[in-house]
């Protein structure tokens, strides 16, 4: 059970990044589609649990310990193209996390926007200089704190709200489901970079529990954020950091707590994306010095594109990768059935 919890915490840490904890992802993929229909939230939760189990069970059954080998076993001749796509995706995810840190620091101080991105790059570089143990340690410590912080702000908003302001329009149910599938797809498309190494040496029961715990907690968090933002939709729909604005409405203490939560969320996902990029070059990294050098190059390369607007990155870039990611999710499902 202890290993199941560790795996689920790392998985949750990968999903709950700047986009999720800021509330911007939930706003784009759930609130802007519907503030009354639960089908999208439930669909996403089931997909998160199923995708994790499919990836880890195949890796465990076949003795696969690294993501490159996993992609080779699933994609066959197309593996090179799939790996290149995932590397681009993870790099885009990394600089989006840096952009989220930039938006956070800028919203709280008079410091220039570059400060937040540079700060997150330094944190990411430090953690990536260690191996998988560093990634697990960061997530085991930070993820429970993040979950508690998100639940605290969402529940405070739901219970102590002054007035409800739901969206006045609804998309068709098919579009709500498509949006939820797209959301889960882009969040899990590179999850194997972290899940495959963690599944090594685990039995199916352990992996099943980890997948269910991870999917359930992620689904619960989506539900709470969706409800809280739906109750204040008119004031938040175009905000870059809607959950931080909700925290500010609950008081100064709540805002301070959520600022820390948001920074931790950015950190865990940035580190996961960085680790995925490093694993792509695992064949070339033989020494600790080479690992540090690769980590430095990756973090420095992600800084220039991080200067682009955070909400724009979430709305446009993530949607593009989400639709492409659905192909990969379908691919691993067919491979598992086969």
C-alpha positions in Angstrom: 0.0 0.0 0.0 2.9 2.3 0.8 4.3 2.0 -2.7 0.8 2.5 -4.2 0.5 5.8 -2.4 4.0 6.9 -3.5 3.2 6.2 -7.1 -0.2 7.9 -6.9 1.4 11.0 -5.3 4.0 11.3 -8.1 1.2 10.9 -10.7 -0.9 13.6 -9.0 2.1 15.9 -8.9 2.6 15.5 -12.6 -1.1 16.4 -13.3 -1.5 19.2 -10.8 0.7 21.8 -12.4 0.5 25.5 -12.9 -2.5 25.1 -15.3 -4.5 23.1 -12.9 -3.7 24.7 -9.6 -4.2 28.2 -11.1 -7.6 27.1 -12.1 -7.0 28.1 -15.7 -7.1 24.5 -17.1 -10.3 23.7 -15.3 -11.8 27.0 -16.6 -10.8 26.3 -20.2 -11.8 22.6 -20.4 -14.7 22.4 -17.9 -16.2 25.7 -16.8 -16.3 27.3 -20.2 -18.1 24.2 -21.4 -20.5 23.7 -18.6 -21.1 24.7 -15.0 -23.9 22.3 -14.4 -23.0 19.0 -16.1 -20.8 16.5 -14.1 -20.2 14.2 -17.1 -17.0 15.9 -18.2 -15.5 15.7 -14.7 -16.3 12.0 -14.3 -15.0 11.2 -17.8 -11.7 12.8 -17.0 -11.3 11.1 -13.6 -11.9 7.6 -15.2 -9.5 8.4 -18.0 -6.7 9.4 -15.6 -7.1 6.1 -13.6 -7.4 3.9 -16.7 -4.4 5.5 -18.6 -2.1 5.1 -15.6 -3.0 1.5 -15.1 -2.6 0.6 -18.8 0.8 2.2 -19.0 2.1 0.7 -15.7 0.7 -2.8 -16.1 2.3 -3.2 -19.6 5.6 -1.9 -18.2 5.5 -4.3 -15.2 4.5 -7.3 -17.2 7.2 -6.9 -19.8 10.0 -5.8 -17.4 10.2 -2.3 -19.0 12.1 0.1 -16.8 12.4 3.2 -19.0 10.1 5.3 -21.2 12.1 4.9 -24.4 11.7 1.1 -24.3 8.0 1.5 -23.5 7.4 3.7 -26.6 9.4 1.2 -28.7 7.2 -1.6 -27.5 3.9 0.3 -28.2 4.7 2.3 -31.3 7.0 -0.1 -33.2 8.3 1.5 -36.4 6.7 4.8 -35.6 8.5 5.0 -32.3 11.0 7.7 -33.5 8.2 10.0 -34.5 6.3 9.4 -31.3 9.4 10.1 -29.2 10.1 13.4 -31.1 6.5 14.5 -30.5 6.7 13.7 -26.8 10.0 15.5 -26.5 8.5 18.6 -28.1 5.4 18.3 -25.9 7.5 18.0 -22.6 9.6 20.9 -23.6 6.5 23.0 -24.3 5.1 21.8 -20.9 8.3 22.9 -19.2 8.3 26.4 -20.5 4.6 26.7 -19.8 5.4 25.9 -16.1 8.1 28.6 -16.2 5.5 31.0 -17.6 3.1 30.1 -14.8 5.7 30.9 -12.3 6.4 34.2 -14.1 2.7 35.1 -13.9 2.5 34.2 -10.2 5.5 36.3 -9.1 4.4 39.2 -11.3 0.9 39.2 -9.8 2.3 39.4 -6.2 5.2 41.8 -6.6 6.7 44.7 -8.5 9.4 42.4 -9.8 9.7 41.9 -13.6 8.0 38.9 -15.2 11.4 37.3 -15.9 12.0 36.8 -12.2 9.5 34.1 -11.7 10.6 32.1 -14.7 14.3 32.3 -13.7 13.4 31.3 -10.1 11.5 28.2 -11.3 14.3 27.3 -13.7 16.8 27.3 -10.8 14.5 25.1 -8.7 14.0 22.7 -11.6 17.7 22.6 -12.3 18.6 21.7 -8.7 16.1 18.8 -8.5 16.9 17.4 -11.9 20.6 17.3 -10.9 19.5 14.2 -8.8 18.0 11.0 -10.1 14.5 9.5 -9.8 14.8 9.5 -6.0 14.8 13.3 -6.0 11.6 13.4 -8.1 9.8 11.0 -5.7 11.0 12.9 -2.6 9.7 16.2 -4.0 6.3 14.8 -4.8 5.8 12.9 -1.5 6.5 16.1 0.4 4.7 18.6 -1.8 1.7 16.8 -3.2 -0.2 16.3 0.1 0.3 20.0 0.9 -1.0 21.0 -2.6 -4.1 18.8 -2.3 -5.0 20.2 1.1 -4.5 23.8 -0.1 -6.7 23.3 -3.2 -9.4 21.6 -1.1 -9.2 24.4 1.5 -9.7 27.3 -1.0 -12.3 25.5 -3.0 -14.4 24.5 0.0 -14.1 28.0 1.6 -15.4 29.5 -1.7 -18.2 27.0 -2.0 -19.4 27.4 1.6 -18.8 31.1 2.3 -19.6 32.6 -1.1 -21.6 35.8 -1.2 -23.5 35.1 -4.5 -23.6 32.6 -7.3 -22.8 33.7 -10.8 -23.0 30.7 -13.1 -22.2 30.7 -16.8 -25.3 31.5 -18.8 -24.5 29.2 -21.6 -23.9 25.5 -22.1 -22.2 23.5 -24.8 -23.7 20.3 -26.2 -23.0 17.2 -24.1 -20.8 15.7 -26.9 -18.6 18.8 -26.8 -18.3 18.6 -23.0 -17.1 15.0 -23.2 -14.7 15.8 -26.0 -13.2 18.6 -24.0 -12.8 16.3 -21.0 -11.1 13.6 -23.1 -8.8 16.2 -24.7 -7.9 17.5 -21.2 -7.1 14.0 -19.9 -5.2 13.1 -23.1 -2.7 15.9 -23.0 -2.1 15.5 -19.3 -1.4 11.7 -19.6 0.4 11.6 -23.0 3.8 11.8 -21.4 2.9 10.4 -17.9 4.8 7.2 -18.9 8.1 9.1 -18.5 7.5 9.0 -14.7 5.1 6.0 -14.3 7.1 3.5 -16.2 10.2 3.7 -14.0 8.0 3.7 -10.9 6.1 0.6 -11.9 9.3 -1.5 -12.2 9.1 -4.5 -9.8 5.5 -3.9 -8.8 2.6 -6.3 -8.9 -0.8 -5.6 -10.6 -2.6 -5.1 -7.3 -0.2 -2.3 -6.3 -0.5 -0.7 -9.7 -4.3 -1.0 -9.7 -4.5 0.7 -6.2 -2.1 3.5 -7.3 -4.2 4.2 -10.5 -7.5 4.3 -8.6 -6.1 6.5 -5.8 -4.6 8.9 -8.4 -7.7 9.0 -10.6 -10.0 9.5 -7.7 -8.0 12.4 -6.1 -7.5 14.1 -9.4 -11.2 13.8 -10.2 -12.2 15.1 -6.7 -9.9 18.1 -7.2 -11.3 18.9 -10.6 -14.8 18.7 -9.1 -14.0 21.1 -6.3 -12.2 23.7 -8.5 -15.0 23.4 -11.1 -17.7 24.1 -8.5 -15.8 27.0 -6.9 -15.1 28.7 -10.2 -18.6 28.1 -11.5 -20.0 30.0 -8.6 -17.9 33.0 -9.5 -17.8 32.5 -13.3 -18.5 36.0 -14.4 -15.6 37.4 -12.4 -13.1 34.7 -13.3 -13.6 33.5 -16.8 -10.8 35.6 -18.3 -8.4 35.6 -15.3 -4.9 34.2 -15.7 -4.9 32.8 -12.1 -8.6 32.4 -11.2 -8.0 30.2 -8.1 -5.6 32.7 -6.7 -8.3 35.4 -7.1 -10.8 33.2 -5.2 -8.2 32.7 -2.5 -7.8 36.5 -2.2 -11.6 36.8 -1.7 -11.4 34.4 1.2 -8.8 36.6 3.0 -5.1 37.4 3.2 -4.2 34.2 5.0 -6.0 32.1 2.3 -4.2 34.0 -0.4 -0.8 33.3 1.2 -1.6 29.6 1.5 -2.7 29.3 -2.1 0.3 31.2 -3.4 2.5 28.6 -1.8 0.3 25.8 -3.2 0.5 27.3 -6.7 4.3 27.6 -6.6 4.5 23.9 -5.4 2.2 22.8 -8.2 4.3 24.5 -10.8 7.4 23.0 -9.3 6.2 19.4 -9.3 5.1 19.4 -12.9 8.1 21.4 -14.2 10.3 18.8 -12.5 8.3 15.9 -14.1 8.6 17.4 -17.5 12.3 18.0 -17.0 12.8 14.5 -15.9 11.0 13.2 -19.0 13.3 15.3 -21.2 16.4 14.0 -19.4 15.2 10.4 -19.8 15.0 11.0 -23.6 18.8 11.4 -23.5 19.4 8.7 -20.9 21.7 6.8 -23.3 24.1 9.8 -23.4 24.1 10.6 -19.7 26.7 8.4 -18.1 28.0 10.6 -15.3 26.7 13.0 -12.7 28.5 15.9 -14.4 26.8 15.1 -17.7 23.4 15.0 -16.0 24.0 18.4 -14.5 25.0 19.8 -17.9 22.0 18.4 -19.6 19.7 19.8 -16.9 21.3 23.2 -17.2 20.8 23.2 -21.0 17.2 22.1 -20.8 16.3 24.8 -18.2 18.1 27.6 -20.0 16.5 26.7 -23.4 13.0 26.8 -21.8 13.4 30.4 -20.5 12.9 32.5 -23.7 9.5 31.0 -24.8 8.3 31.2 -21.1 7.9 35.0 -21.6 4.7 34.3 -23.7 1.4 34.9 -21.8 0.4 32.0 -19.5 -3.3 31.9 -20.2 -2.6 32.0 -24.0 -0.3 29.1 -23.7 -2.9 27.0 -21.7 -5.7 27.9 -24.1 -3.9 27.4 -27.4 -0.8 25.2 -27.0 -2.5 22.6 -24.6 -5.5 22.3 -26.9 -3.3 21.4 -29.8 -1.4 18.8 -27.9 -4.6 17.5 -26.4 -6.1 16.6 -29.7 -2.9 14.9 -30.9 -2.6 13.2 -27.5 -6.0 11.5 -28.0 -4.4 9.5 -30.8 -1.7 8.3 -28.4 -4.2 7.4 -25.7 -6.2 5.4 -28.3 -3.0 3.8 -29.5 -2.0 2.5 -26.0 -5.6 1.2 -25.4 -5.6 -0.7 -28.7 -2.1 -2.1 -27.8 -3.3 -3.2 -24.4 -6.4 -4.9 -25.9 -4.3 -6.7 -28.4 
